[in-house]
Amino acid sequence: MGIVIEIMKILHVITLAELGGAQSVVINLARESVNDGHEVMVASSEDGELWKVLPSEVGQWKISPLQRSISLSKEHKVVNELRRLYQVFKPDVVHLHSSKIGILGRLAFPRKKIVYTVHGFDSIRVAFRKFLHLERLLQIRAKHIVGVSKYDYDNLLSEGIKKNVSYIYNGITDYSTDVPENHGESYDRLAEMIRSKSGFKVMCIARISPQKKFELFCEVAEMLAGHDIHFFWIGNKDEMADLPANAYCLGEAEDAHRLLKYADLFMLPSNYEGMPMSILEALCYSVPVIASDVGGIGEVLNGLNGRAVANTASEFADQILHYANHPAELSTAKAEARKSYEQYFTVGAMYQMYLSLYKSIA
C-alpha cells in the first residue's frame, strides 16, 4: 500500500500585501503546501506586491477595508469579510500572520482552526503596548500561538500569554542555488556602483523607519571614514541628504538580497526585531552579520557567524573594524554564516514544523 496524504485546505491571512519578512513566510509556506498537494488561499489588503509573487496555484482573496491604520467601522467590515471568506473557502486550518489580523482573525474564525504567528512580539510589547491586553484576552481564541524566536516565546510567557505557545524559526529560500539568468537593468546599475568601490564593504537592507536606526548607520560610517570601509543602505524610498562621504543610499531594489554577494559584512541597527529575514538572507549568502542585540538576533548570531552588539556606534564600529582588519577570521565567519543557515533557517525546516501544527488541527 502507498502512503495516503491527507489533503488540507489552508488559509493564510496577513494584514498587508506589501512585501516584508512576514509576507515572505506566507509565500514560502504557501509554495511548500501546494507542492505537497494541499489547497491554499491567501487573504490580505487589496494593494501590494504580494499578489504578484504568490504561486499561481494559490487562491487570492483581497480585503479592501483592511489597512495598517485603525478604524472601528472598517475593522467591523474586515471581520464580516473574514467570516464570509470562511464560509466560502471552508478551510481546515487558518494561519494568521501579524498582530492586527491576529486580533481580527481570532474574532472572526473558530478557535480550534487557528494558528497565530506573532512576527516579532516586541512590535506589541514595546512599540504598541496599549494592545497587549487584547493579546492576553484573545490567547484562548487560538489553537496554537507561535513566536519566531525563543526571545519572543519567553516574553509571551512573561506577559501572561501562556496558552498553547511555542516558537518556530523563520526559514528562507536558498538563494545561492536560485540564480536568475537576467537580473535586470536596475540590479546591474546598483551592482556596478557597489563593485566600483574598493576596500571593505558593509551592507544594510532595510526600510527607513524609526525602528531601523539609520542615524546610527551614518554615525558608524562617519567613525570609520578613514579606513577604506564603504557603507551601502538599500531600501530607502526618498533621497537621503548629508550622508558621510563613505555612505551610499541606493534606494529600493527588487530582490535586493541578490546584492549581498558583493558585501563583506551585513549590518542591521534596530530598536526591536523578531527574527529579521535580512539577517537570514545574509547568512544564506555566506555574509557574516553585525546587528543590534534585540529580539531574536542574539539566538541567530553566535559569535562565529557574526555578533549581536549593543545599540551604540562605537560597538558597531569596533566589530566592523575587527573583521576588516582580520581577513582570516572573516573567511571563517563566512563559512560559519552559511553553515548556520543550512542548520536552522531553511524553508524546509520551517515548513515541517508548521505542518505538524496544521496536522494537529486538521
Secondary structure, DSSP 8 states (H G I E B T S, - for coil): --------EEEEEES--S-SHHHHHHHHHHHHHHHTT-EEEEEEESSSTHHHHS-TTSEEEEETT--SS--HHHHHHHHHHHHHHHHHH--SEEEEESHHHHHHHHHHS-GGGEEEEES-THIIIII-GGGHHHHHHHGGG-SEEEESSHHHHHHHHHTT--TTEEE----B--GGG---S---HHHHHHHHHHHTS-SEEEEEE---SSSB-HHHHHHHHHHTGGGTEEEEEE--SS---S--TTEEE----TTGGGGGGG-SEEEE-BS--SS-HHHHHHHHTT--EEEES-TTHHHH--SSSEEEE-SSHHHHHHHHHHHHH-HHHHHHHHHHHHHHHHHH-BHHHHHHHHHHHHHHH-
